[in-house]
């Protein structure tokens, strides 16, 4: 996904200028503040790590364990060079930006870490966290879409207002939020990196929502590029055998409902052939991982 670095940088600068804690200018680089827990060191504040808590609305949901361990080792060797940003909430400090560094610092066994304390609104806190993650390319497409949607719904702002606030193009916001219309399994594949946001938009181009899962699985199984997926979407679904199609279309309403329920349960395409007295059930899968997931739902071990 293309990054608007210039726009985001301008947006972040504007946010960082808001209500930064004043630090008196004196010749002493370390001095006591109002709280004994806070020490100003070279413009930053050092806090006990057990007084810091993650932001429950953090846009980023997935933290790679191997990457965290590598960062923790670096912090053990050199310390936490870049402070995290927090806001004070009664007797604790909630993270605005830098949760990954916070988690790694815990792994590294640090008791105190440098922070910047800001006095900002909940909305600005979410915006800053979102911008930081976007600039670091730490959010997957679904996490980003959820963050955009949350800001718009929580604060009754327009996509245009959000775009201006975080330095994004409005069309980018719109296309991102559209991904939330995808089936939950397809969203999970995007979060896992099996599909991209471009693949998601190609899937959304299919008018029949019932075709989304099978098409997404086909993209993964055949390792289609975004351009290939867009081209295939124009002729999807592929033509089926006429006799099979007729048998399928003659199903009763009850069997159609059963199909829909099983498709939601297995998160893949399911077809009934025959009637209530006799027939067969077809469950599609397009990868080893998908087969294993279906077998797990059925409580079957190979």
N, C-alpha and C positions, 0 to 999 in steps of 0.2 A: 504494500500500500504506500503510495507516495506520501511523503511527509512535507508539510509546509513549515519548514524549520524557521524561516524568517518570521512568519506570522505568529507561530507559537512562541518564539523568543520574545516578541514584542508583548504578547499577551501575558507571559510569565513575568516579565519585568514590571508590567503595570501592577500585577497582583502583589509582587514582592515589595512594592513601595508602600503598601497599605499598612498603616498602624504597626510598624516594626517597633519592638520594645526599645525605649530610649535607654542608652547606656551613657552615663556621665563621662565626660572626657577628663581624665586625670592621668597622672604619671604611673599609677599603680595598675599593672595588667591584671591583677587578681584582687577582688575586693568582695566583701560580704554584701548581699542584697537584702531585701526585706525578709526573705526566707533563708534559713541556715542551709537549706538543701541546694540553693542556687548559688553558683559562683561564676562570675563573668570572667572568662578567659579569652583574651585576644578577640573580644567582640562577641564571643559565643557564651552560652551558659552550660555548665556541667551539672547534670542531674543524676540521681540514683536510678538505675535502670528499672528497679522494681516500682518506681513511681510513674512509669510511662506505660501507656496501654495503646493497643492498636485502634484504629478508627473502624467501627463496625460498618461504615459505608464505603470503605476502601474499594475503589473500582477493580483493583487487581485481586483475583481470587486464587490463582494458582502460583505457587512458589516452588521452583525446581529445587529439589533437595540437594542434588549434586552441586549446583551453582551456589547454593547457600553455604555448603561445606567449604567450597573453595574460597568464598568471600570471608568466612569465619577464620580460615587459616591465615589469610592476608591480614585480617584485623589483629589476630594474635601476634603476627610478626611486626606490624607497623602501626597498630592502633587504628581507631576510626578517624580517618582524615577529614571526611566531609560530614558536617553535623546534619542531623535530621531536623525537621520543622515540626513544632508541636503547638497546641493551644492549651491553656490552663483551664481545667474544669474542677472547681472546688479544690480537693487535695491531690488530684492526679493530673497528668499531662497526656492529652490525646494526640496521637500522631496525625499530622497533616500530610507530610511527605517524607518517605524514607523508611517504610516498614521493613523492606528487605534488609537494609543496613541494621535496623533494630533487631530483627530475628537473628542475623548473623552475629551480632554483638553478644547476644545471649549465648549462642553456641560457643563463642570465643571465651566466655566466662567473664566478660567485663562487668564491673559493679556500677560504673558511672560512664556516661557517654555525653559528648557535646551536642547541644541542641540550640535552635533558634526559637524563642518563644514569641508567638504572634497573637494579637488580639483581633480576631476576624470573625465574621458571621459564619454560620453553618454552610451557607451557600458558597461563600468564597473558599471555605475550607475544602469543599468537594471539588470546586473548580481547580484549585491549586494541586490537589492530589491527582486529579485527572490529567492536567497539563504535564505534571512531572512524569507520570507514567507514559504518556504519549511521546514526550520528547526522548525518553529512554527506550522507547519501543518495547515496553514491558507488558503492554496489554494485548491480548488477542482480540480479534474482531468482535466477538460476542461480549466480552467484558467491556470493551469500549462502547458498544451499542447500549448495554445496560446502564452504563454510567451516564451517557447522553440522555437516555430516557428518564432516568431517575431525577436528574437535574431539572428537566423540562416539567415533569409531573409534580415534583415536590415544591417547586417555586413558581409554577404557573407562568413560565417564560416561553417565548416562541423559539423556534429553531434558529431564526435569524438572530435573536438576542444572544442565544448560546454561542452561535458561530462567532459573533463579534467579540464575545467575552473571552473565548479561548483561542482566537486566532485561526479558526477553521472556516472553510467554505461551507455555505448552507447546504449545498448539494451533497457534500460529504457527510454531513450530519443526517440528512434524509436517507441516503443510501445505507448508512450504517444502521439506523433504527429499523429499516425494512427487514434486516436480517432476523429480527426478533419474531417475524411472522413465520419463520421456518419451524419445522417439526423439532421437538426437543432433542431427538437423536441426531439430527443433522447439525444442530447447534453444538452438540457435544463433539461431533467429528471436527467441527471448525475449531473448537477450543483445544482439541487434541492435536491439531495441525494436520489432520488427514485431508481437510478441505480448506480452501482460502475463502475470503470474503467474495472474491470474484466468482468462484464456483457457486457460492450461495446466491449471488445475483442471477447467475445462469439458471439455477434451480427455480428461483422465484419467477422466472420468465414463463414457466409452464403454468397455464391457466388452471389445470386440474391438480388440486392439492394432493389428491390420492396418488399422483405419479411422482411426487417429490422424493419419497424415500427410495423407491426403486431406482430413480435416476441418480440420486446421490450415491447409492451403493455402486451403480454402474461406473460412475466417475472414478471412485476410489479403486475399484477392481481393475479398471483399465488404465489407471494412472493418466487420466486426461488432463491436459493443460486447460487453462481458463478459456482460451480461444477455441479449443477442441470441444469443450463442454458447451460453449455458446452455439457452436455450429450443430452439435448433436441435438441440442434442445429443440431446434427448429423442426426436426423430424422424429422427435420422441412422442409417444412410444413407437417402437418398431412394429411393423405389421405382424399380426399373429395368424396362426392357422384358423381359417374361417370356421371349421367345425368346432374347434375348441372355444372360439369366441361365442358361437351360438349357444353352446352348452352352458357357458359361464353366464350369459345374459338371461337365461331362462330361470335363474335361481329365484327362490321366494324372498320376500322382504325379510323374513326371520334369518335366513342364511346371510343375506347382505349385512344385517346388523351384527351377526356373529363374526363375519369377516372384519368389520370395523373394530370390534372389541379386541379380536386377536391381533390385529395390526398394531393397535395401541399397546397391547401387552408385550408383543415381541419386537416392536419398533422396526418392523420390516413388512414387506408385502406378503399378504396371506390371501389365498383364493380357495373357494369351495367349488367343487365340481359335483353335479348330481342333485339330489334332493334330500329331504329329511330322512328318507328310508335307506338310501344307498348313495354312496359317492366317495370322494376322496378330498383331502385337504392338502394344499400345497403351500409350504412355507419357504420363501426365497431367502437365500443368504449369498453374499458376494465376497466374503473373505473368511479366512480361518478365525479371525477374532470375532466376527459376527456369528459364525456357527457356534463357537464356544459360549458366547453370550446367550444365544437361544437355548442351548443345552443346559446352561445354568438356570435359566428361568424354568425349564422343565424338570430341574433337579436330576439331571442325567450326567453321570461321570464316565468319561472314556477310559 
